[in-house]
Amino acid sequence: MISVNCEDVLPIQHQLLVYVADNVGAIPAVKNNEFILSPIEHDEIIENSQVTKSIREYLDSIGEGNNFTVINNSKKVFIKSKNGKKINKITPPVRSIRTCCGL
């Protein structure tokens, strides 16, 4: 189980959760300022590096990759602003639904 702190990116927490959970093959759960990723099978392990990579990919896709850093601390991942900026609105991802769904 890995938790991802989304305090600096709350407006995109749900979209980020869906993207990351889908990429790493995990079951997501939402909390106030974070989400939790649990393995689908009890004997599976979620790799922190995969979670970190997926978060960075999503931030890059919405043009925010340069403004945030992803810190991996054992079973906890933090998304922190590099310059104090927080995401105030939802920015649609660059790729369209047609691209991600193969339509």
C-alpha positions as CSV (number, residue, x, y, z in Angstrom):
1,M,0.0,0.0,0.0
2,I,1.3,3.4,-1.0
3,S,-0.2,6.8,0.0
4,V,0.1,9.9,-2.2
5,N,-0.1,13.3,-0.6
6,C,-2.0,15.7,-2.9
7,E,-2.1,18.8,-0.7
8,D,-0.5,21.1,-3.4
9,V,-2.6,19.6,-6.3
10,L,-6.0,19.0,-4.7
11,P,-8.1,20.2,-7.8
12,I,-6.6,17.4,-9.9
13,Q,-6.5,14.7,-7.2
14,H,-9.3,12.6,-8.7
15,Q,-8.0,12.7,-12.3
16,L,-4.5,12.0,-11.0
17,L,-5.7,9.1,-8.9
18,V,-7.4,7.5,-11.9
19,Y,-4.4,7.9,-14.1
20,V,-1.9,6.5,-11.6
21,A,-4.1,3.6,-10.4
22,D,-4.7,2.6,-14.0
23,N,-0.9,2.8,-14.9
24,V,0.3,0.8,-11.9
25,G,-2.7,-1.6,-11.7
26,A,-3.8,-0.7,-8.2
27,I,-7.0,-0.2,-6.3
28,P,-7.4,3.4,-5.3
29,A,-9.0,4.9,-2.2
30,V,-9.6,8.7,-1.6
31,K,-8.9,10.5,1.6
32,N,-9.0,14.2,2.4
33,N,-5.6,15.4,1.0
34,E,-4.3,12.1,-0.3
35,F,-5.1,8.9,-2.0
36,I,-4.1,5.3,-1.2
37,L,-3.0,2.7,-3.7
38,S,-3.5,-0.9,-2.8
39,P,-2.4,-4.0,-4.8
40,I,-5.2,-5.9,-6.5
41,E,-3.8,-9.3,-5.3
42,H,-2.6,-9.6,-1.7
43,D,0.8,-11.0,-2.8
44,E,1.5,-8.2,-5.4
45,I,3.8,-5.3,-4.7
46,I,3.2,-1.8,-6.0
47,E,6.5,-0.3,-7.0
48,N,7.2,3.2,-5.7
49,S,9.1,4.1,-8.8
50,Q,6.1,3.2,-11.0
51,V,3.8,5.5,-8.9
52,T,6.4,8.3,-9.1
53,K,6.8,7.9,-12.8
54,S,3.1,7.9,-13.4
55,I,2.6,11.1,-11.3
56,R,5.3,12.9,-13.3
57,E,3.8,11.8,-16.6
58,Y,0.4,13.2,-15.6
59,L,1.9,16.5,-14.4
60,D,3.8,16.8,-17.6
61,S,0.7,16.0,-19.7
62,I,-1.2,19.0,-18.1
63,G,1.8,21.3,-18.4
64,E,2.6,21.4,-14.7
65,G,5.7,19.1,-14.6
66,N,8.2,21.9,-14.2
67,N,6.2,23.4,-11.3
68,F,6.1,20.3,-9.0
69,T,8.4,17.7,-7.7
70,V,7.5,14.2,-6.7
71,I,9.2,13.0,-3.5
72,N,9.3,9.3,-2.8
73,N,9.6,8.5,0.9
74,S,9.2,4.7,1.4
75,K,5.5,4.0,1.4
76,K,4.5,7.7,1.1
77,V,4.7,9.9,-2.0
78,F,4.5,13.7,-1.8
79,I,3.7,16.1,-4.6
80,K,5.3,19.4,-3.7
81,S,5.4,22.7,-5.4
82,K,8.8,23.9,-6.4
83,N,8.0,27.6,-6.2
84,G,5.0,27.7,-3.8
85,K,2.5,27.5,-6.6
86,K,-0.6,25.4,-6.1
87,I,-3.0,24.2,-8.8
88,N,-6.1,26.3,-8.4
89,K,-8.1,25.0,-11.3
90,I,-8.5,21.8,-13.2
91,T,-6.4,21.8,-16.4
92,P,-7.5,19.3,-19.0
93,P,-4.9,16.8,-20.0
94,V,-3.2,17.3,-23.3
95,R,-4.2,14.0,-24.8
96,S,-7.8,13.5,-25.7
97,I,-10.2,10.7,-24.7
98,R,-9.8,9.4,-28.2
99,T,-6.1,9.0,-27.8
100,C,-6.2,7.3,-24.4
101,C,-9.0,4.9,-25.3
102,G,-7.9,3.9,-28.8
103,L,-10.9,5.5,-30.6
